[in-house]
Amino acid sequence: MLVNVRGANGSGKSTAVRYLLDRYGNIDKIEQLGWRKNGLKVVGYRLPGNLIVAGRYEYYQMGGLDGFKYAKMWDELLPELAAEAEHLVFESVIISGNVGRARDLATQYPCIFAFMDTPLETCIERIYARNGGAKFKEEVVSTIHHRMEVIHRNFTAEGQNVVKLNCGEDLDSLLRAYGWNPGTEYNSSC
């Protein structure tokens, strides 16, 4: 089962995924050659219960697959990690805006499109907070936020498996509902 967490900048995608990494701490980094000129790059994390989280989360404020080579990520990395795990979670702003490749992936693997249900104002506040108050183009975030709403409606109309998330606990619950068992009890506080 693939879970593609989607949302605008500041919607909480990385925070929701990082919740899993923090909560289930017994993780192994997955490193591969070929992503950088001099050595290995972290491309994901293996969690208990045969779950892989794709991307990098070493940095506090952002994470995911942003910063990976786009075509190689879709064509090589995601299929390879999907073949290794019963459950694969991935996110990035760039992936969130892509519709065609996401549809293709959903024809190859069972896939859930999990959209962050975060108001635009909250996204903008979070970006200012993580940027230390530095100016940015709010209209770009507004456009991406609107695009996520349109993609959500379109995927729902197409019959794709679509859900909305508010936080990391929602992601945890979703994975458990689809058979993920990390071997620990679950208590939601979201």
trRosetta pair geometry for C-beta under 8 A, 3 or more apart (Angstrom, degrees):
i j d omega theta_ij theta_ji phi_ij phi_ji
1 86 7.0 16 20 151 81 67
1 87 5.1 -11 64 -111 92 75
1 88 7.5 -178 91 28 47 66
1 109 7.6 152 -125 159 20 101
1 110 4.9 -45 -107 96 66 112
1 111 7.5 158 -165 -91 57 29
1 112 6.8 21 178 -5 102 104
1 175 7.9 159 95 -133 132 68
1 178 5.0 139 -151 149 176 139
1 179 7.4 137 -5 47 140 107
1 180 7.9 -109 57 -49 130 98
2 78 7.8 47 -129 -177 135 107
2 82 6.0 -26 -76 -112 111 116
2 87 7.9 162 -86 -159 27 49
2 88 5.0 -20 -112 68 71 100
2 89 7.9 156 -164 -85 52 31
2 90 7.4 -26 -165 20 96 103
2 105 6.6 -84 89 153 167 116
2 106 7.8 -128 66 -93 126 60
2 109 4.9 74 -11 112 120 131
2 110 6.8 161 19 89 75 54
2 111 4.4 -17 68 -110 106 80
2 112 7.1 -176 93 26 56 64
3 87 7.0 11 -4 -173 107 94
3 88 7.1 -179 26 90 68 49
3 89 4.7 -16 68 -108 106 75
3 90 7.6 149 83 23 59 57
3 111 7.6 168 -81 -159 28 58
3 112 4.9 -11 -112 64 72 105
3 114 5.5 15 -174 -6 96 126
3 171 7.3 126 147 -153 150 93
3 174 6.8 117 -124 118 142 127
3 175 6.7 -75 -30 -82 155 89
4 90 6.1 -20 -112 71 64 83
4 91 7.0 133 -170 -87 52 62
4 95 6.7 -133 -160 146 109 125
4 102 6.3 157 143 -137 175 109
4 105 7.6 103 -55 93 137 144
4 111 6.4 16 -5 -172 108 107
4 112 7.1 -177 27 87 69 52
4 113 5.3 -21 69 -113 106 61
4 114 6.7 165 78 25 47 76
5 13 4.9 144 127 -146 114 90
5 16 6.0 -174 -149 81 150 131
5 17 6.1 -148 23 -54 158 106
5 89 6.6 31 -18 -173 109 94
5 90 7.2 -166 23 92 82 32
5 91 3.8 -36 70 -80 99 122
5 114 5.0 -31 -104 78 60 107
5 116 6.9 53 179 -47 91 93
5 165 7.0 -39 -133 31 97 149
5 171 6.8 -12 -91 -107 127 128
6 13 7.2 -28 -158 -101 4 125
6 91 7.0 -157 -70 -130 35 91
6 95 7.3 -119 -102 109 83 88
6 96 4.2 134 -149 -127 81 89
6 113 6.0 1 -1 -174 132 88
6 114 6.7 153 18 78 77 49
6 115 4.9 -34 74 -102 100 65
6 116 6.9 -146 90 2 47 78
6 148 6.2 167 141 -137 104 105
6 151 7.2 -104 158 100 152 137
6 152 7.9 -179 93 -72 133 89
7 11 3.1 -127 153 85 130 155
7 12 6.8 -14 93 49 164 66
7 13 4.9 -173 45 -54 111 103
7 91 7.9 -2 28 -157 88 123
7 96 6.0 -96 35 -126 26 148
7 115 6.1 125 -72 -165 80 61
7 116 3.3 -4 -75 32 148 115
7 118 6.3 60 -160 25 136 115
7 123 7.9 -160 161 -100 106 124
7 148 5.8 48 -129 -131 39 157
8 11 4.9 114 55 -41 66 116
8 93 7.4 35 -162 -129 33 97
8 96 7.3 -163 -72 127 31 155
8 116 7.8 -115 29 67 63 118
8 118 7.5 -128 47 73 95 112
8 120 7.5 20 52 -114 159 70
8 123 5.2 13 92 -142 118 157
8 141 5.7 94 170 -165 126 75
8 144 4.3 128 -124 110 94 105
8 145 4.0 -29 -46 -77 155 69
8 147 7.9 122 -84 52 95 90
8 148 5.6 -111 -42 -14 83 138
9 93 5.7 13 -72 -105 76 136
9 123 6.3 104 89 -179 60 111
9 127 5.8 49 132 -85 110 125
9 140 8.0 29 15 112 136 97
9 141 5.2 -89 54 -114 109 100
9 144 6.4 70 1 76 85 153
10 118 7.4 -156 119 127 73 147
10 122 7.2 177 142 120 107 64
10 123 3.6 118 92 -164 113 66
10 124 6.6 142 93 -48 165 20
10 125 7.6 143 -179 59 137 52
10 126 3.9 151 -156 74 101 113
10 127 4.3 -75 -67 -45 134 88
10 130 7.6 -162 -102 17 90 125
10 141 6.7 12 25 -145 122 135
11 116 3.8 127 148 90 116 143
11 118 4.1 171 -148 40 72 138
11 122 8.0 80 -121 97 47 102
11 123 5.3 -11 -70 -99 62 109
11 145 7.6 156 -73 -107 115 88
11 148 7.6 96 -74 -66 159 177
12 15 4.5 -62 -157 50 71 119
12 16 5.5 79 140 -31 90 96
12 116 5.1 160 59 -148 92 140
12 118 5.6 149 8 -64 111 143
12 126 7.5 -130 -61 -107 74 172
12 166 8.0 8 86 171 156 36
12 167 6.9 -63 161 -107 146 51
13 16 6.1 -59 -153 31 24 108
13 17 6.6 12 156 -8 62 109
13 64 6.5 14 123 -63 117 144
13 91 4.2 -174 173 169 119 147
13 92 7.7 -174 127 -69 151 14
13 93 7.7 -179 32 -65 152 62
13 96 7.4 -109 -76 -64 155 131
13 116 5.8 -106 -66 -38 71 136
14 17 5.9 -59 -147 43 33 106
14 18 5.8 36 155 -23 68 110
14 57 7.0 162 -164 -117 97 97
14 61 7.7 68 93 143 148 39
14 62 5.5 -177 -38 -153 170 41
14 63 4.0 135 -143 39 115 91
14 64 5.5 -104 -90 -26 92 103
14 91 6.7 -155 -70 93 55 131
15 18 5.6 -52 -138 38 28 113
15 19 6.7 47 152 -35 59 94
15 167 7.7 -58 117 -146 107 66
15 168 6.6 -108 134 -48 70 106
16 19 5.7 -41 -163 12 32 118
16 20 7.9 30 145 -14 57 94
16 91 7.9 95 65 -31 106 163
16 116 6.9 -157 -19 -97 143 108
16 165 6.0 62 -131 137 156 141
16 167 6.1 176 -104 178 90 30
16 168 4.4 178 -145 -82 50 62
16 170 7.2 -44 -140 58 121 93
16 171 4.8 116 169 -22 108 139
17 20 5.9 -47 -169 26 45 110
17 21 7.0 39 141 -13 69 104
17 53 5.8 134 -175 -151 109 126
17 55 7.6 39 135 56 158 134
17 57 7.1 -144 111 -85 107 138
17 63 6.7 -136 79 91 123 130
17 64 6.9 110 42 -79 156 86
17 89 5.9 171 -123 135 104 127
17 91 5.8 -151 -36 19 141 129
17 168 7.3 -130 -15 -113 14 96
17 171 6.9 -110 -81 160 49 172
18 21 5.3 -54 -151 39 45 114
18 22 6.0 41 153 -18 74 106
18 57 5.5 168 -98 -159 90 136
18 63 6.2 132 -64 14 105 153
18 168 7.1 -81 69 -93 60 136
19 22 6.0 -60 -145 41 27 107
19 23 5.9 21 160 -17 66 115
19 167 7.2 89 -54 159 160 78
19 168 2.3 68 15 -163 164 158
19 169 6.9 -101 166 -43 154 50
19 171 6.7 132 64 52 124 122
19 172 6.9 -94 119 -40 119 110
20 23 6.0 -60 -137 40 25 107
20 24 6.0 -15 177 16 64 114
20 47 6.4 -56 155 -83 106 166
20 51 7.5 -103 177 129 137 144
20 53 6.3 160 89 -70 130 137
20 89 7.0 97 28 48 164 162
20 168 6.5 -154 -32 -163 65 107
20 171 6.5 -85 -47 109 112 123
20 172 6.4 170 -89 -81 86 86
20 175 7.9 64 -106 2 133 156
21 24 7.1 -73 -131 52 16 83
21 25 7.7 70 162 -87 51 40
21 27 6.1 -19 -143 -36 77 162
21 45 6.1 52 -111 86 107 164
21 47 7.3 -120 -100 -81 53 121
21 53 6.3 -89 -66 40 99 164
21 57 5.8 177 -5 89 170 157
22 25 6.9 3 -175 -68 29 79
23 168 7.5 163 -20 146 129 131
23 172 7.1 -12 64 -92 164 137
24 27 6.7 90 105 -57 88 96
24 47 5.0 58 106 -158 139 116
24 48 5.7 -135 -176 26 123 101
24 182 5.2 -88 -116 -166 134 145
24 184 7.1 -165 -108 17 85 137
26 47 7.5 101 81 -149 69 60
26 48 5.8 47 77 -43 114 107
27 45 4.6 6 178 180 128 114
27 46 6.3 152 -161 71 69 49
27 47 5.3 -27 -104 -90 93 67
28 45 6.9 153 74 -159 41 62
28 46 4.4 -10 56 52 96 107
29 42 5.1 -64 -167 -124 116 107
29 44 7.8 145 -162 89 52 41
29 45 5.9 -37 -105 -103 47 74
30 42 7.0 98 69 -157 52 63
30 43 5.5 -67 103 65 97 83
30 44 4.2 -3 48 68 124 85
30 45 6.5 -147 4 -75 89 21
30 46 6.0 99 -50 -31 105 93
30 52 7.0 12 -16 -145 148 114
30 81 7.4 120 109 -109 166 106
31 40 4.0 33 167 176 123 125
31 41 6.5 159 -151 73 78 27
31 42 5.5 -47 -93 -91 79 48
31 43 6.7 130 -124 8 27 84
32 35 6.1 85 87 -15 95 114
32 40 6.6 138 65 -146 18 79
32 41 6.4 -32 62 58 69 78
32 43 5.0 4 14 -8 111 138
32 77 7.9 -157 32 -111 160 96
33 39 7.3 -94 -113 -180 79 27
33 40 6.0 -58 -74 -94 60 62
33 41 8.0 118 -111 13 20 80
35 41 3.8 -86 78 35 129 144
35 43 6.6 174 -44 -75 157 108
35 68 7.0 -47 -146 -134 119 83
35 69 7.2 -154 -137 3 74 106
35 72 7.9 177 -105 116 78 144
36 39 6.4 -16 83 62 110 62
36 40 7.9 19 44 102 109 13
36 41 4.9 124 -5 -58 109 119
41 56 7.7 -68 170 -71 90 128
42 45 7.7 16 -176 -60 111 79
42 56 5.0 107 90 -108 107 93
42 58 6.8 117 45 -34 153 116
43 54 6.8 -28 155 -152 74 74
43 55 7.4 -8 -176 -68 42 11
43 56 7.5 -41 -104 -58 22 83
43 68 7.7 83 -130 -109 86 131
43 77 6.0 -134 -173 -143 130 122
43 81 7.5 -148 129 -66 109 126
44 52 5.2 26 160 178 137 102
44 53 5.9 170 -160 87 84 49
44 54 4.5 -41 -96 -112 114 44
44 55 6.4 62 -94 23 65 38
44 81 5.7 111 -30 -118 167 139
45 52 6.9 157 78 -156 43 59
45 53 4.7 -4 54 55 96 100
45 57 7.2 -45 -19 27 135 117
46 51 7.6 138 -161 82 49 51
46 52 5.6 -27 -100 -101 61 79
46 85 7.4 -162 -124 -89 84 120
47 51 4.4 -26 65 76 106 102
47 52 7.3 177 17 -89 80 26
47 53 6.5 56 -19 -12 117 101
47 182 6.6 -36 146 -119 108 112
48 51 7.2 13 77 28 37 101
48 182 4.4 93 88 -156 107 73
48 183 5.4 -79 156 21 141 114
48 184 7.8 92 78 -10 148 98
49 86 7.7 -92 147 58 69 125
49 87 7.4 0 121 28 97 127
49 180 5.1 83 143 -174 136 78
49 181 4.9 -177 -125 77 119 46
49 182 4.2 -83 -14 -85 133 47
49 183 6.4 -161 -59 -13 96 82
50 85 5.4 159 168 -154 75 72
50 86 4.1 57 119 15 125 108
50 87 6.5 109 108 20 77 82
50 180 7.9 -144 67 -129 76 79
51 85 6.2 77 -138 -173 17 130
51 86 7.2 -54 -73 65 53 84
51 87 4.4 -23 -110 76 80 110
51 88 7.5 171 -160 -81 59 30
51 89 6.9 19 -177 -4 104 104
51 175 6.8 28 -109 -167 138 143
51 180 5.7 42 -68 -140 122 126
51 182 7.1 -37 8 -85 132 95
52 81 5.1 -147 113 -176 151 106
52 84 6.3 59 -38 89 149 108
52 85 4.0 -145 -2 -40 106 157
52 87 7.3 170 26 92 61 58
52 88 5.1 -10 67 -112 96 76
52 89 7.4 -172 94 28 50 68
53 57 7.4 -6 125 -14 132 134
53 88 7.9 157 -92 -160 24 53
53 89 5.0 -21 -112 68 71 103
53 90 7.4 150 -166 -79 51 54
54 64 7.9 38 101 -156 75 57
54 65 6.0 9 126 -67 104 111
54 77 6.8 116 -152 145 127 111
54 78 6.5 0 -106 -101 169 71
54 81 5.4 142 -85 83 110 172
54 88 6.3 34 -26 -175 108 100
54 89 7.0 -166 16 86 77 48
54 90 3.9 -7 53 -96 119 106
55 63 5.8 102 133 156 125 84
55 64 4.2 -66 -149 -162 161 26
55 65 4.4 -99 -93 -55 102 60
55 66 7.9 37 -141 19 120 56
55 68 7.4 -111 -115 -28 70 130
55 90 6.2 136 -26 -139 108 78
55 91 7.0 -49 -24 54 157 64
55 92 6.9 173 -102 -61 134 100
56 59 7.5 50 128 8 101 91
56 63 6.0 -142 96 -152 52 78
56 64 7.5 -28 48 56 56 19
56 67 7.2 -53 36 72 125 131
57 63 3.8 19 -104 -133 72 143
57 64 7.6 62 -75 -35 83 41
58 63 7.9 139 23 -110 42 99
59 62 6.0 -3 95 57 119 69
59 63 6.6 -180 58 -77 82 73
61 130 4.5 124 -152 -154 135 125
62 66 6.9 -47 160 56 123 133
62 130 7.7 107 -45 167 88 152
63 91 7.9 59 97 76 85 104
64 90 7.1 103 -152 -173 87 63
64 91 4.5 -82 -120 89 129 77
64 92 4.3 171 138 -80 126 71
64 93 7.9 125 85 -9 149 62
64 95 7.9 -129 167 19 125 124
65 68 4.8 -52 -172 18 78 129
65 73 5.6 110 -175 -156 126 145
65 77 7.9 158 -130 101 122 146
65 90 5.9 26 -27 -172 128 105
65 91 6.9 168 12 83 93 33
65 92 4.0 -87 62 -42 83 134
65 94 7.5 -103 100 55 94 106
65 95 6.1 56 66 -28 127 129
66 92 4.4 161 -47 -151 72 107
66 93 5.7 31 -80 27 128 90
66 94 5.9 135 -104 1 78 105
68 72 7.2 -124 159 79 94 97
68 73 4.4 95 119 -76 126 126
68 77 6.9 -53 177 12 147 164
68 92 7.7 -109 27 -78 105 160
69 72 4.1 34 94 31 114 118
69 73 6.1 169 80 -26 55 87
70 73 5.9 -60 -150 28 21 112
70 74 6.8 8 161 -7 61 106
70 94 6.6 -103 -109 149 106 146
71 74 6.1 -60 -150 41 33 104
71 75 5.6 7 164 -1 71 121
72 75 6.2 -64 -126 51 25 97
72 76 5.1 -26 -171 29 67 119
72 77 6.5 64 136 -17 75 101
73 76 7.3 -47 -90 53 8 78
73 77 4.8 -36 -140 38 48 128
73 78 6.4 56 159 -24 66 97
74 77 7.8 27 -7 46 14 87
74 78 6.0 -13 -134 20 32 127
74 101 5.0 -49 -143 -168 142 145
74 105 7.6 -111 -154 -62 88 116
75 79 7.3 -31 169 6 28 122
76 79 6.7 -85 -158 44 16 100
76 80 6.0 9 163 -17 62 119
77 80 5.8 -66 -147 38 25 110
77 81 6.2 15 163 -11 66 109
78 81 6.0 -57 -141 41 29 105
78 82 6.0 33 158 -23 65 109
78 88 7.4 125 -158 147 74 148
78 90 6.5 -67 -113 -13 104 169
78 105 6.8 -38 132 -120 142 132
79 82 5.5 -55 -141 37 30 115
79 83 6.4 32 158 -22 64 105
79 108 7.4 -40 -109 133 101 151
80 83 5.9 -57 -154 32 29 110
80 84 6.8 22 151 -17 62 110
81 84 5.6 -60 -152 36 37 112
81 85 6.3 -6 166 10 72 114
81 88 5.4 118 124 -126 103 132
81 90 7.9 112 85 -60 146 125
82 85 6.9 -81 -138 50 25 84
82 88 5.0 -84 -96 -4 65 156
82 109 5.4 -82 -171 -89 143 157
85 88 5.2 126 74 -66 125 83
86 179 7.4 -95 152 107 128 115
86 180 7.4 161 101 -98 113 75
87 175 5.9 77 -168 -148 155 106
87 178 7.2 126 -104 100 118 115
87 179 7.8 -177 -60 81 118 86
87 180 5.0 -11 -25 -85 161 115
89 171 7.2 68 -133 -177 143 123
89 175 7.4 -47 -64 -83 122 127
90 95 6.9 -68 130 140 103 178
91 95 6.6 -160 -162 63 31 131
91 96 7.3 26 -161 -57 77 98
92 95 4.3 91 56 8 92 104
92 96 6.8 -146 91 -14 48 84
93 96 5.5 -52 -153 26 32 119
93 97 7.1 20 156 -12 62 104
93 144 7.1 -15 -164 -160 103 150
94 97 6.4 -64 -159 36 32 103
94 98 6.8 29 149 -25 65 109
95 98 5.7 -61 -151 29 38 113
95 102 7.3 112 180 -75 81 107
96 144 7.5 62 103 -175 125 107
96 148 6.3 -21 168 -97 116 103
96 151 7.8 160 169 57 69 162
97 144 6.7 -73 -77 -136 114 91
97 147 6.0 17 -121 127 88 145
97 151 7.8 -154 -131 -48 38 150
98 101 5.0 -10 152 41 129 105
98 102 5.6 142 106 -24 85 100
99 102 5.8 -68 -150 39 26 113
99 103 6.3 26 157 -21 66 106
99 151 6.1 -147 -91 -125 105 109
99 154 7.5 -8 -135 96 134 142
100 103 5.9 -57 -153 33 27 108
100 104 6.5 27 152 -18 63 106
101 104 5.3 -50 -148 35 38 116
101 105 6.3 42 153 -22 67 102
102 105 5.7 -51 -149 34 32 112
102 106 6.5 31 152 -19 63 107
102 111 7.8 170 -178 154 76 152
102 113 7.0 62 174 -97 130 119
103 106 5.6 -58 -150 37 32 112
103 107 6.8 32 152 -21 64 101
103 158 8.0 -57 -116 145 113 164
103 160 7.7 -97 -110 -87 74 130
104 107 5.9 -57 -157 30 34 109
104 108 6.8 21 150 -12 65 109
105 108 5.8 -66 -154 40 36 107
105 109 6.2 -29 170 35 74 103
105 111 5.9 100 118 -82 92 154
106 109 7.1 -76 -121 64 26 66
106 111 4.0 -106 -108 48 76 138
106 113 7.7 -34 -80 -43 133 103
106 160 6.1 -29 -164 -132 165 105
106 161 7.7 -180 -144 26 120 91
110 161 7.6 23 -177 11 77 155
111 160 7.6 -39 93 -164 101 99
111 161 6.4 161 94 49 55 114
112 161 4.7 -72 -107 116 64 114
112 162 7.5 155 -166 -93 66 21
112 163 6.2 -1 -178 10 113 109
112 174 6.9 -178 128 171 161 126
112 178 7.3 -128 -29 -52 141 156
113 152 7.8 -171 123 -112 122 64
113 155 5.4 -51 58 168 157 162
113 160 5.7 25 9 138 126 128
113 161 6.7 140 15 85 74 62
113 162 4.9 -22 69 -106 101 73
113 163 7.5 160 83 26 52 62
114 162 7.9 166 -83 -158 32 48
114 163 5.2 -14 -113 69 73 95
114 164 7.5 134 -164 -119 61 13
114 165 5.1 37 172 -22 106 121
114 171 6.7 96 156 -107 161 85
114 174 6.4 76 -102 160 136 176
115 148 6.1 141 -148 174 115 106
115 151 7.8 163 -95 91 129 99
115 152 4.9 -9 -50 -95 168 118
115 162 6.8 12 -5 -168 109 95
115 163 7.3 -177 27 90 72 43
115 164 5.3 -36 74 -108 89 66
115 165 7.0 171 81 20 36 79
116 148 7.9 -28 52 177 79 153
116 164 7.6 62 -175 -162 9 71
116 165 5.6 -45 -104 72 52 92
116 166 7.7 104 -157 -108 66 22
117 164 4.0 56 -54 176 119 117
117 165 6.4 175 4 68 89 33
117 166 5.5 -42 58 -80 105 69
118 122 5.1 -116 -180 82 93 125
118 123 5.6 110 122 -59 119 90
118 166 7.7 131 -69 -136 72 56
119 122 4.7 94 64 4 83 104
119 123 7.2 -146 99 -7 45 85
120 123 5.5 -53 -152 33 36 115
120 124 6.4 32 154 -17 68 105
120 141 7.2 134 -156 129 88 99
120 142 6.0 47 -156 -113 135 70
120 145 4.7 98 -101 155 96 170
121 124 5.8 -56 -150 37 31 110
121 125 6.4 33 152 -20 65 106
122 125 5.6 -52 -146 36 33 113
122 126 6.3 33 156 -20 65 106
123 126 5.9 -59 -151 36 28 110
123 127 6.5 26 154 -19 64 106
123 141 5.8 179 126 173 122 125
123 145 6.1 -168 31 -84 162 126
124 127 5.8 -53 -148 33 32 110
124 128 6.6 32 154 -16 64 104
124 138 5.6 29 -124 -133 124 103
124 141 6.0 148 -84 97 79 151
125 128 5.9 -57 -152 37 31 110
125 129 6.3 31 151 -21 65 108
126 129 5.5 -55 -148 36 33 114
126 130 6.3 20 160 -10 68 107
127 130 6.2 -59 -142 43 29 100
127 131 5.9 14 161 -6 66 117
127 136 6.1 -86 147 47 128 147
127 141 6.6 -117 -19 -84 158 154
128 131 6.0 -69 -139 49 25 101
128 133 5.6 32 -178 -109 89 41
128 134 7.7 -175 -139 48 58 46
128 136 7.8 -145 -80 21 63 108
129 133 7.9 34 -93 -57 27 59
131 134 4.2 -101 150 45 110 97
131 136 6.3 161 -25 -32 176 123
136 140 7.6 -86 151 44 93 119
136 141 7.5 66 116 -26 117 119
137 140 4.2 65 102 -4 111 110
137 141 7.4 158 101 -6 65 81
138 141 5.7 -57 -158 39 43 110
138 142 6.1 48 146 -24 72 106
139 142 5.2 -50 -144 37 36 118
139 143 6.3 43 154 -23 66 101
140 143 5.7 -52 -151 33 31 112
140 144 6.5 27 152 -14 64 105
141 144 5.7 -54 -146 39 34 109
141 145 6.1 38 153 -23 66 107
142 145 5.6 -52 -145 35 29 114
142 146 6.4 29 155 -17 63 105
143 146 5.8 -55 -150 37 29 110
143 147 6.3 32 151 -21 64 106
144 147 5.4 -52 -148 35 33 115
144 148 6.6 39 152 -24 65 99
145 148 5.8 -50 -155 28 31 113
145 149 7.0 32 148 -17 62 101
146 149 5.7 -53 -157 33 37 113
146 150 6.6 35 148 -17 68 104
147 150 5.6 -54 -149 37 36 111
147 151 6.2 34 154 -18 69 105
148 151 5.7 -53 -143 39 31 110
148 152 6.2 38 154 -24 64 105
149 152 5.6 -51 -148 33 29 115
149 153 6.5 29 153 -17 63 104
150 153 5.8 -55 -151 37 32 110
150 154 6.2 27 154 -16 66 109
151 154 5.7 -57 -143 41 31 110
151 155 6.0 30 159 -18 68 107
152 155 6.1 -56 -143 38 25 107
152 156 6.3 26 156 -19 61 110
152 162 6.3 131 -154 -170 71 138
152 164 7.7 39 -145 -81 139 95
153 156 5.8 -59 -150 37 27 112
153 157 6.3 26 155 -18 65 108
154 157 5.7 -55 -146 37 31 111
154 158 6.3 28 155 -18 65 108
155 158 5.7 -58 -147 39 31 111
155 160 4.0 -56 -176 47 89 135
155 162 4.9 127 112 -73 114 131
156 159 7.9 51 175 -62 30 20
156 160 7.0 -72 -70 52 26 85
156 162 4.9 -87 -78 48 76 151
163 174 6.2 167 86 -116 162 131
165 170 4.2 162 -145 102 82 133
165 171 5.7 32 -137 -59 146 78
165 174 7.1 -64 -89 -26 110 141
166 170 5.3 116 40 -27 70 145
166 190 5.8 138 86 170 112 122
167 170 5.4 113 56 3 60 99
167 171 7.6 -116 111 0 42 89
167 190 4.2 -171 54 -128 131 121
168 171 5.4 -52 -153 34 42 113
168 172 6.3 47 149 -22 70 102
168 190 7.5 -170 58 -81 55 125
169 172 5.3 -48 -148 35 36 118
169 173 6.4 39 152 -19 66 103
169 188 4.6 119 171 -137 130 81
169 189 6.3 -169 -72 44 160 58
169 190 3.7 -160 59 -31 129 119
170 173 5.7 -53 -148 37 32 112
170 174 6.3 37 152 -23 65 105
170 188 8.0 72 -68 -137 48 123
170 190 5.7 -122 -39 110 82 172
171 174 5.6 -50 -147 33 32 115
171 175 6.5 30 156 -16 64 105
172 175 6.1 -59 -153 36 27 108
172 176 6.5 24 153 -15 63 109
172 186 6.3 171 143 -137 120 122
172 188 7.6 -179 76 -93 118 87
173 176 5.7 -59 -148 39 31 111
173 177 6.2 35 154 -25 66 105
173 186 7.1 138 -87 166 68 145
173 188 6.2 12 -61 -81 124 129
174 177 5.7 -54 -151 31 29 114
174 178 6.8 8 155 -1 63 108
175 178 6.0 -70 -153 47 32 99
175 180 3.9 -16 154 26 96 145
176 179 7.7 171 -169 33 30 9
176 180 5.5 -81 -82 66 41 86
176 181 7.3 84 -128 -84 77 51
176 186 6.2 -54 -62 -39 164 163
